[in-house]
Structures are given as structure tokens and as C-alpha cells.
Amino acid sequence: MPIKTQHTSNQQANELAARYPALLSEARRISANVIHGSHGRRKRGSGETFWEFRRARDEDPASAIDWRRSGRSDALFVRETEWEAANTIFLWRDSSEQMNWRSSDKLPLKRDRAAVLLAALGIVLLRGSERCMVPGVSQKPGTGIGAIERISREIITGTSLANSIILDNSRNHAHLVIASDFLEGAQVWSQRLNRIRQSAVSVVLLHISDPAEENFPFTGHVLFEDSGNAEKIDMGRAQAAKEIYQQRFAAGREQIKDFASKNNWHFLSHRTDKHPASVFLALYQCLDSK
């Protein structure tokens, strides 16, 4: 690794480590304020955990009768267990350079807002005994309250390329949440997620944007610099490009939304100047509906 690149990576790692306690604290507040108690995906089904007793029906075989409970009354009862999903929820945050941006010091970086939302989601899921993993970062899934610290740290401070979003075939019924600005476009993301599109994985695309990216509030002579490289664009009178820029930005977001719809996936959009609680609740409900 070149010395300059290594120095930049180390600096970014140190910055992430310094912000980690604050971001984790914010994630905990969001998860606590929006969802109280355990995760709401609990229901009856196949598993080992007791759910409830119910009266036996004609179609129930004799082997299903709980004779100890039935012996305490004149009716026959069946012992039902709780549905236990062996699924894994994959939580991936885009760590590319364009996510490391904000239009104002009063706003969070796009990557920080994405990290907080996914960490909050991970906290709620893990408290509900779900399995969570960060593609390209986690060595193994985490389960239960004891994994909250590790998974949260991997979400907030971990970095992985988009081609790290590869789920093996044994996880066909898993869930995947992707938080990104998707500025590379639907065509690029379609190619990246082609393998996942062919599986039974349910996907949620969480579009993160800065308000300036949507509103384009720039006027006068503005020199724009690409966050991914040293290229600079001199637009002259910036306000002259506002209308066509806004149209293209809205069209790009709509293409990502259509891409999600065609694959029967969820799409959510969030701006960093909005409170994260509302989109977090919608994010939680997307998983709860599966």
C-alpha cells in the first residue's frame, strides 16, 4: 500500500474510532425510543421454545397432545412452540468516499447516518434473538444481546466494498439491508446484486441523501470537486444548472426505486436533515412484514 494511501486509511480509521461512542449512543437512543421490548417477529411455529397451550382439534394426532396439561382438566390440550427463524439479517453500510460528505457542519455525514440507522436496527434485532452479520466485515453472525457491541462496532467502523455483498447459497431465505446513496446508478447496482436477485433473499434498499444533493442550493461561481478523485468541475453560474440537475437526481432515485420494485424488494429514502426515527420505524416494519 502506498504510504499516502496508508496514511489516509489510518486517519479515517482513527476518525471512525473517535466517533464510535457517540454514534453507538445515538443508535441506542433510536432503538430504545422507537421500539420497546423485544422484536415483534415472534409468532407460533416450529421451534423448541414454548408458546402457548391450545385446545386440541380433531385433526391433531394423539402424539401432539400434552397429557400432563390435559390431565388437569376435562379437555385435551396441545403444546405449541414459538416460530424460530434460522434466517440471518445482513446489514451493509456503503463506505465509499462519496458517503463521507455533508453540506453543512450541522448535518451528519451520510455514512454516519447510515451507520446509526443500521446499528439501531441491529440492536433491536439482536435483542429479539435474531442473527445479524455485516457482509465483508463480520467473521460470523452475532446472536442475542451479547453480540450487540461487536455487530454495532462492525457496522459503524467496518468498511467493505460493494462487491462484498455476496451471500452464500445456504442463506436463501435471509434478509439484506443496504444503506447507500446509490449515486452510481441502478445499472451498476443491478450488476452487483445480480446473484442476490436470483435467490430468495428479501432486500431493503435504504437511500441516504444530503438535502443539498436534492435541493441544489448553490448560486454564483462554484467549483465542484469529485469526492472519489481529484476531478474538478467548474459550472460557472451554478443556479443555471439547478433545474436539470434536480431532474436528473430525482430520475436516478426513481430508477433505484423501480429496480427494487421489479425485484419485489423494499425501497426507503431518507435525508440527513430529517429525524432518523421515522425512517427507522419504516425500516423495522419492512423486515417485520416478511
C-alpha positions in Angstrom: 0.0 0.0 0.0 1.5 3.4 -0.9 2.5 5.5 2.1 0.0 8.3 1.3 -2.9 5.8 0.9 -2.0 4.0 4.1 -1.8 7.3 6.0 -5.3 8.3 4.7 -6.7 4.9 5.7 -5.2 5.1 9.2 -6.6 8.6 9.6 -10.1 7.6 8.5 -9.9 4.6 10.9 -8.9 6.9 13.8 -11.7 9.3 13.0 -14.2 6.4 13.0 -12.9 5.1 16.2 -13.2 8.5 17.8 -16.8 8.9 16.7 -17.9 5.4 17.5 -19.1 6.0 21.1 -21.3 9.0 20.1 -22.7 7.1 17.1 -23.4 4.0 19.2 -25.1 6.1 21.8 -27.3 7.7 19.1 -28.2 4.2 17.8 -29.2 3.0 21.2 -31.4 6.1 21.7 -33.2 5.5 18.4 -33.8 1.8 19.1 -35.0 2.5 22.6 -37.3 5.3 21.7 -39.0 3.7 18.7 -39.3 0.0 19.7 -39.9 -1.0 23.3 -39.4 -4.6 24.4 -38.4 -7.5 22.2 -38.5 -7.7 18.4 -42.1 -8.1 17.1 -41.4 -11.0 14.8 -42.3 -13.6 17.4 -45.2 -16.0 16.5 -46.2 -19.6 16.8 -44.5 -22.2 14.6 -41.8 -24.9 14.6 -39.2 -24.5 17.3 -38.3 -25.5 20.8 -39.4 -22.6 22.9 -42.9 -22.9 24.5 -45.5 -20.5 23.1 -48.9 -21.5 24.5 -51.4 -24.3 25.1 -54.4 -24.6 22.9 -57.4 -26.9 22.9 -56.9 -30.0 20.7 -58.7 -30.1 17.4 -60.0 -33.2 15.5 -57.1 -33.2 13.1 -54.4 -33.2 15.8 -52.7 -36.6 16.2 -52.5 -38.2 19.6 -48.8 -37.6 19.7 -49.4 -33.9 19.8 -51.5 -34.0 23.0 -49.8 -32.7 26.1 -51.1 -35.3 28.5 -49.7 -33.6 31.7 -51.6 -30.3 30.9 -54.7 -32.2 29.7 -54.7 -34.2 32.9 -55.5 -31.1 34.9 -58.9 -30.6 33.1 -61.6 -32.3 31.2 -60.3 -31.1 27.8 -57.3 -32.1 25.7 -54.5 -29.6 25.1 -51.7 -29.3 22.5 -48.5 -27.6 23.5 -47.5 -25.1 20.8 -43.9 -23.8 20.3 -42.6 -20.5 19.1 -41.6 -20.0 15.5 -37.9 -19.8 15.3 -36.3 -18.3 12.1 -32.9 -19.6 11.3 -32.5 -16.6 9.0 -29.7 -14.1 9.1 -30.2 -10.4 8.6 -27.3 -8.9 6.7 -26.7 -5.2 7.4 -24.4 -3.4 4.9 -23.4 0.2 5.0 -21.8 1.9 2.0 -18.3 3.0 3.0 -17.3 4.6 -0.3 -15.8 8.0 -0.4 -19.0 9.8 -1.6 -20.7 8.8 1.6 -18.2 10.7 3.6 -19.9 14.1 2.8 -22.2 16.6 4.2 -23.2 20.1 3.0 -23.2 21.6 6.5 -21.4 21.1 9.8 -24.8 21.0 11.3 -25.7 17.8 9.4 -24.3 14.3 9.9 -22.1 12.7 7.3 -24.2 10.4 5.0 -22.1 7.4 6.2 -22.7 8.3 9.9 -26.4 8.5 9.4 -26.4 5.1 7.6 -24.3 3.6 10.4 -26.6 4.9 13.1 -29.7 3.6 11.4 -28.2 0.1 10.8 -26.7 -0.1 14.2 -30.1 0.8 15.8 -31.7 -1.9 13.7 -29.1 -4.4 14.7 -29.7 -3.6 18.4 -33.4 -4.3 18.1 -32.9 -7.4 16.1 -30.3 -8.9 18.4 -32.4 -8.1 21.4 -35.1 -10.2 19.7 -32.7 -13.1 19.3 -32.3 -12.6 15.6 -28.9 -13.3 13.8 -27.1 -10.4 12.4 -24.0 -10.1 10.2 -22.1 -7.4 8.3 -21.1 -8.6 4.8 -17.4 -8.2 4.1 -16.7 -7.4 7.8 -18.2 -10.0 10.2 -16.4 -13.3 10.5 -19.6 -14.9 11.8 -23.2 -13.9 12.6 -24.0 -12.5 16.0 -26.9 -13.6 18.1 -28.5 -12.2 21.2 -27.7 -9.2 23.5 -24.1 -10.3 23.9 -23.4 -9.6 20.2 -24.7 -6.0 20.2 -21.3 -4.4 20.9 -19.5 -6.4 18.2 -22.1 -6.0 15.5 -22.6 -2.3 16.2 -18.8 -1.7 16.0 -18.6 -3.7 12.8 -21.4 -1.6 11.3 -20.1 1.8 12.4 -16.3 1.3 12.0 -16.1 -1.5 9.4 -15.5 -0.8 5.8 -16.2 -3.1 2.8 -16.6 -2.7 -0.9 -19.9 -3.2 -2.7 -18.7 -6.4 -4.2 -18.5 -7.8 -0.6 -22.3 -8.0 -0.6 -22.2 -11.7 -1.5 -24.4 -14.2 0.4 -23.7 -17.9 0.0 -26.4 -20.2 -1.2 -27.2 -21.6 2.2 -28.8 -18.3 3.2 -31.5 -18.2 0.5 -34.2 -17.0 3.0 -32.1 -14.3 4.6 -32.7 -10.6 4.7 -30.4 -8.0 3.5 -30.5 -4.2 4.2 -28.3 -2.0 2.1 -27.7 1.7 3.1 -26.2 3.8 0.4 -26.6 7.0 -1.6 -26.8 4.8 -4.8 -25.2 7.6 -6.8 -23.6 5.0 -9.1 -27.0 4.3 -10.6 -29.4 1.4 -11.0 -27.5 -0.3 -13.8 -24.3 -0.6 -11.6 -26.3 -1.8 -8.6 -28.3 -4.3 -10.8 -25.0 -5.9 -11.8 -23.7 -6.0 -8.2 -26.8 -7.6 -6.9 -27.4 -10.0 -9.8 -26.6 -13.1 -7.8 -28.9 -12.0 -4.9 -31.7 -11.2 -7.3 -31.7 -14.9 -8.3 -32.1 -16.1 -4.7 -35.0 -15.9 -2.2 -33.3 -13.2 -0.1 -35.5 -10.3 0.8 -33.8 -7.0 0.3 -34.3 -3.5 1.6 -32.6 -0.6 -0.2 -32.2 2.4 2.1 -31.4 5.5 0.0 -29.4 8.1 2.1 -29.0 11.6 0.7 -27.9 15.1 1.9 -30.5 17.9 1.4 -28.1 19.8 -0.8 -28.0 16.8 -3.2 -31.7 17.1 -3.7 -32.2 20.9 -3.5 -29.0 22.1 -5.2 -28.9 25.4 -3.2 -25.7 26.6 -5.0 -25.5 30.0 -6.7 -22.8 32.0 -8.3 -19.5 30.7 -9.4 -19.0 27.3 -7.8 -16.1 24.8 -8.3 -17.3 21.2 -7.6 -14.8 18.5 -6.7 -15.4 14.8 -7.1 -15.0 13.1 -3.7 -13.8 9.9 -5.3 -10.9 11.6 -7.3 -9.2 14.9 -8.0 -11.5 15.9 -10.8 -13.0 19.3 -10.5 -16.0 20.8 -12.4 -16.4 24.5 -13.0 -20.1 25.1 -13.6 -20.0 28.9 -13.9 -23.3 30.2 -12.7 -24.4 27.2 -10.6 -28.1 28.3 -10.5 -28.4 27.8 -14.3 -27.9 24.1 -13.8 -30.3 23.7 -10.9 -33.4 22.6 -12.8 -31.7 19.9 -15.0 -29.7 18.7 -12.0 -32.8 18.3 -9.8 -34.5 16.4 -12.6 -31.6 14.0 -13.0 -31.2 13.4 -9.3 -34.9 12.6 -9.0 -34.7 10.3 -12.0 -31.7 8.5 -10.5 -33.6 7.9 -7.3 -36.7 6.8 -9.1 -34.6 4.2 -11.1 -33.3 2.7 -7.9 -36.9 2.6 -6.6 -38.1 0.9 -9.8 -35.2 -1.5 -9.6 -36.3 -2.5 -6.1 -40.0 -2.8 -7.1 -39.2 -5.1 -10.1 -37.4 -7.5 -7.7 -40.2 -7.3 -5.1 -37.8 -5.5 -2.7 -38.4 -2.6 -0.3 -37.2 0.9 -1.0 -36.9 3.6 1.6 -35.5 7.1 1.2 -34.0 9.3 3.9 -32.5 12.8 4.0 -29.9 13.6 6.7 -31.7 16.8 7.7 -34.7 14.7 8.8 -35.0 12.9 12.2 -33.9 9.3 11.8 -36.7 7.8 14.0 -39.4 7.8 11.3 -37.4 6.0 8.7 -36.1 3.6 11.3 -39.6 2.6 12.2 -40.3 2.0 8.5 -37.1 0.1 8.1 -38.1 -2.1 11.0 -41.5 -2.7 9.6 -40.1 -3.8 6.2 -38.4 -6.7 8.0 -41.4 -7.4 10.2 -43.6 -7.8 7.1 -41.5 -10.7 5.8 
